[in-house]
Amino acid sequence: MNYPSLGDAIRALKLDAKVSINNNDVNQITWLDGNPTSITTTQIETKLAELKTLHANLKYQRERAMEYPTIVDQLDELYHNGLDGWKAKIKTVKDKYPK
């Protein structure tokens, strides 16, 4: 997931919302669908703050995902070094990027 944007916040509030956003500015949103559910600027800002917090809290997951061996390599590790060898390999990544 890329860093959350206003568009992400609006879609989290109404998945099928149709909007145009200029300069990623909450005051420059044009509702192409007429904003039928009357989403407010405050709701958008609140949701965006929630998404940014979630994004920050899950940083360790993104970092781990980039460093874990591929599934093929993990299976090879299991075959050659057993479950304990595989766990040790995975643990190095988990230890590098703790929750």
Secondary structure, 3 states (H helix, E strand, C coil): CCCCCHHHHHHHHCCCCCEEECCCCHHHEEECCCCCCCCCHHHHHHHHHHHHHHHHHCHHHHHHHHHCCCHHHHHHHHHHHHHHHHHHHHHHHHHHCCC
